[in-house]
Amino acid sequence: MPAPQRSNRAYRNVARVVRPLLFAVTRREWRGGEHLRQPGGFIAASNHMTNIDPLTFAHFLYDQGLAPKILAKSSLFSVPVLGTVLRATGQIPVYRDSAAAGRSLGAAVEAIEAGECVAVFPEGTLTREPALWPMSGKTGVARLALTTRAPVVPIAQWGAQSLLGRYSKIFRPVPRKLVTVVAGPPVDLSDLYGRPQDSQVLREATERVMAAITALLEEIRGEEAPPERYVWRRTGGEGVA
């Protein structure tokens, strides 16, 4: 298939290596690609279950003709080789709990205004929900969406955790695993535009995005998510919202 128009040489070179590897270890069910045909820049928001699902997420988007700019934690940019790849392909570092956090939002806003697909994991980390349902999201996706008024396309994926478990270091490529990725229609946030970005508005926008992702995942899994959303905090407190 032709490379996405917005992919640079580094992006295309990485894809030439990674895509054949993913083809070798996965069977793919991609659905909802029509929702990614946006006239300008937009946000693609997915659930996050395992350290390998950024690759399956990017694979889905790339096969839809997109070269996503993924928001990735800044520490990954310091990893030898990986950091070089992330920088060369234009990925966006996320600086958590620091004065530099605003730089991440600014870079993402610039990418959207330039017509790019910015890919995010609203949970901010691997879900801690015991059955791998999406947990409570961070408000970064809401800030980005309300600042740019760009469409937020919810995406759910399932199956990547069979390749590499949530906390596992054991890669299981045999037999090939079925990876299902489904995109849905953009989340309606229009009634929140122009309102102050206070905690109530940000939480409402975030929950709408997480609810849309969860609904897609319920469709894939053929079961209902828990009625209350799981909450995880770095301080050790956790539970349901």
C-alpha positions as CSV (number, residue, x, y, z in Angstrom):
1,M,0.0,0.0,0.0
2,P,1.2,3.6,-0.6
3,A,2.8,5.4,2.4
4,P,0.7,8.1,4.0
5,Q,1.3,11.5,2.3
6,R,2.3,13.1,5.6
7,S,4.9,10.4,6.5
8,N,8.6,11.5,6.3
9,R,11.4,9.3,5.1
10,A,12.2,8.1,8.7
11,Y,8.5,7.2,9.2
12,R,8.4,5.2,6.0
13,N,11.7,3.4,6.8
14,V,10.4,2.4,10.3
15,A,7.1,1.2,8.7
16,R,9.0,-1.0,6.2
17,V,10.5,-2.9,9.2
18,V,7.7,-2.9,11.7
19,R,4.7,-3.6,9.5
20,P,6.0,-6.9,8.1
21,L,6.8,-8.0,11.6
22,L,3.3,-7.2,12.8
23,F,1.9,-9.0,9.7
24,A,3.9,-12.1,10.7
25,V,2.5,-12.2,14.3
26,T,-1.0,-10.9,14.0
27,R,-4.3,-11.5,12.2
28,R,-6.1,-8.1,11.8
29,E,-9.6,-7.0,11.9
30,W,-9.7,-3.3,11.1
31,R,-13.1,-1.5,11.2
32,G,-14.4,2.1,11.2
33,G,-11.8,3.6,8.9
34,E,-14.4,5.9,7.4
35,H,-14.4,7.9,10.7
36,L,-10.8,8.8,10.2
37,R,-11.5,10.7,6.9
38,Q,-11.4,14.1,8.6
39,P,-11.0,17.3,6.6
40,G,-8.2,18.6,8.9
41,G,-6.2,17.7,11.9
42,F,-7.9,15.5,14.5
43,I,-7.3,13.4,17.6
44,A,-7.4,9.6,17.6
45,A,-8.0,8.4,21.2
46,S,-7.5,4.7,22.2
47,N,-7.6,2.4,25.2
48,H,-4.2,1.2,26.5
49,M,-3.7,-2.4,27.8
50,T,-0.1,-3.4,27.1
51,N,3.3,-2.0,26.0
52,I,2.9,-3.3,22.5
53,D,-0.5,-1.7,21.7
54,P,1.1,1.6,20.6
55,L,2.4,-0.4,17.7
56,T,-0.9,-2.0,16.8
57,F,-2.6,1.4,17.2
58,A,-0.1,3.0,14.9
59,H,-0.4,0.0,12.5
60,F,-4.2,0.5,12.2
61,L,-3.8,4.3,11.6
62,Y,-1.0,3.8,9.1
63,D,-3.1,1.3,7.1
64,Q,-5.8,4.0,6.9
65,G,-3.3,6.3,5.2
66,L,-2.3,8.2,8.3
67,A,1.1,8.8,9.9
68,P,0.1,9.5,13.5
69,K,2.0,11.8,15.9
70,I,1.7,9.8,19.1
71,L,1.9,11.4,22.5
72,A,4.5,9.3,24.3
73,K,6.0,9.7,27.8
74,S,9.2,11.7,27.7
75,S,11.4,9.0,29.3
76,L,11.0,6.9,26.1
77,F,12.9,9.6,24.2
78,S,16.0,8.9,26.3
79,V,16.1,5.2,25.4
80,P,18.9,4.4,23.0
81,V,17.7,3.7,19.4
82,L,14.0,4.1,20.4
83,G,14.5,7.7,21.3
84,T,16.1,8.4,18.0
85,V,13.2,6.7,16.1
86,L,10.6,8.7,18.1
87,R,12.3,12.0,17.3
88,A,12.9,11.2,13.7
89,T,9.3,10.2,13.1
90,G,8.0,13.3,14.8
91,Q,6.4,11.8,17.9
92,I,5.5,14.1,20.7
93,P,7.0,13.7,24.2
94,V,4.7,14.1,27.2
95,Y,6.4,15.7,30.2
96,R,4.4,14.7,33.3
97,D,4.3,16.5,36.6
98,S,6.8,19.2,35.5
99,A,6.9,22.8,34.4
100,A,7.5,21.5,30.9
101,A,4.0,19.8,30.7
102,G,2.6,22.7,28.7
103,R,5.1,22.1,26.0
104,S,3.4,18.8,25.2
105,L,0.0,20.5,24.8
106,G,1.6,23.2,22.6
107,A,3.3,20.7,20.3
108,A,0.1,18.7,20.0
109,V,-1.9,21.8,19.2
110,E,0.6,22.8,16.5
111,A,0.4,19.4,14.9
112,I,-3.4,19.4,14.8
113,E,-3.4,22.9,13.3
114,A,-1.0,21.6,10.7
115,G,-3.5,19.0,9.7
116,E,-1.9,16.0,11.5
117,C,-3.5,13.0,13.2
118,V,-2.5,13.2,16.9
119,A,-2.8,9.9,18.6
120,V,-3.4,9.7,22.4
121,F,-4.0,7.2,25.2
122,P,-6.3,9.2,27.4
123,E,-5.7,6.9,30.4
124,G,-2.1,8.1,30.4
125,T,-0.7,4.7,31.3
126,L,-1.7,1.0,31.1
127,T,-5.1,0.4,32.5
128,R,-5.1,-1.0,36.0
129,E,-8.7,-2.2,35.6
130,P,-8.5,-6.0,36.5
131,A,-10.3,-7.1,33.3
132,L,-8.6,-4.6,31.0
133,W,-11.5,-2.3,30.6
134,P,-10.7,1.4,30.1
135,M,-10.2,3.2,33.4
136,S,-10.7,6.8,34.2
137,G,-8.9,9.1,31.8
138,K,-6.6,12.0,32.4
139,T,-7.8,15.4,31.3
140,G,-5.1,16.0,28.7
141,V,-7.3,14.8,25.9
142,A,-10.0,17.2,26.9
143,R,-7.6,20.2,27.1
144,L,-6.4,19.3,23.6
145,A,-9.8,18.8,22.2
146,L,-11.4,21.9,23.7
147,T,-8.4,24.1,22.8
148,T,-8.3,23.1,19.1
149,R,-12.0,22.1,18.7
150,A,-10.6,19.2,16.6
151,P,-12.7,16.0,16.2
152,V,-11.9,13.3,18.7
153,V,-12.2,9.9,17.0
154,P,-12.6,7.1,19.7
155,I,-10.8,3.9,18.9
156,A,-10.9,0.6,20.8
157,Q,-8.4,-2.3,20.4
158,W,-8.4,-5.8,21.7
159,G,-6.0,-8.7,21.2
160,A,-2.6,-7.0,21.5
161,Q,-2.5,-8.2,25.1
162,S,-2.3,-11.8,23.8
163,L,1.0,-10.9,22.2
164,L,2.4,-9.3,25.3
165,G,0.6,-9.3,28.6
166,R,0.0,-6.1,30.6
167,Y,3.0,-6.4,32.8
168,S,4.7,-9.4,31.0
169,K,8.1,-9.4,29.4
170,I,7.3,-12.6,27.5
171,F,6.4,-12.1,23.9
172,R,4.1,-14.7,22.5
173,P,4.1,-14.4,18.6
174,V,3.0,-18.1,18.0
175,P,0.3,-18.7,17.0
176,R,-0.6,-15.5,15.3
177,K,-2.9,-13.4,17.4
178,L,-6.1,-11.7,16.2
179,V,-5.9,-8.0,16.9
180,T,-9.2,-6.1,16.4
181,V,-9.2,-2.3,16.2
182,V,-12.4,-0.3,15.7
183,A,-12.9,3.4,15.2
184,G,-16.1,5.2,15.9
185,P,-17.7,8.5,15.0
186,P,-16.2,11.6,16.6
187,V,-17.3,12.4,20.1
188,D,-19.7,15.3,20.4
189,L,-18.1,18.0,22.6
190,S,-19.6,21.0,20.8
191,D,-21.7,22.1,23.8
192,L,-18.5,22.5,25.8
193,Y,-16.7,24.8,23.4
194,G,-16.3,28.3,24.7
195,R,-16.9,27.3,28.3
196,P,-14.1,27.9,30.9
197,Q,-11.8,24.9,31.0
198,D,-12.5,24.2,34.7
199,S,-12.3,20.8,36.3
200,Q,-16.0,20.1,35.7
201,V,-15.8,20.8,32.0
202,L,-12.6,18.9,31.6
203,R,-13.9,15.9,33.5
204,E,-17.1,15.9,31.4
205,A,-15.2,16.0,28.1
206,T,-12.8,13.3,29.2
207,E,-15.6,11.0,30.4
208,R,-17.4,11.3,27.1
209,V,-14.3,10.2,25.3
210,M,-13.7,7.3,27.6
211,A,-17.4,6.3,27.4
212,A,-17.1,6.2,23.6
213,I,-14.0,4.1,23.7
214,T,-15.6,1.7,26.2
215,A,-18.7,1.3,24.1
216,L,-16.6,0.2,21.1
217,L,-14.7,-2.2,23.3
218,E,-17.9,-3.7,24.6
219,E,-18.9,-4.3,20.9
220,I,-15.6,-6.0,20.2
221,R,-15.6,-8.2,23.4
222,G,-19.3,-8.9,23.2
223,E,-19.8,-8.1,26.9
224,E,-20.6,-5.2,29.1
225,A,-18.0,-3.1,31.0
226,P,-18.4,-2.6,34.8
227,P,-21.0,0.1,35.5
228,E,-18.5,2.2,37.5
229,R,-15.2,3.3,36.0
230,Y,-12.0,2.2,37.7
231,V,-9.8,5.0,39.1
232,W,-6.1,4.7,39.7
233,R,-3.9,7.2,41.3
234,R,-0.1,7.2,41.6
235,T,-0.3,7.9,45.3
236,G,-1.6,4.4,45.7
237,G,-5.3,5.2,46.0
238,E,-7.5,3.3,43.6
239,G,-11.0,2.2,43.2
240,V,-14.0,3.1,41.1
241,A,-15.5,6.4,40.2
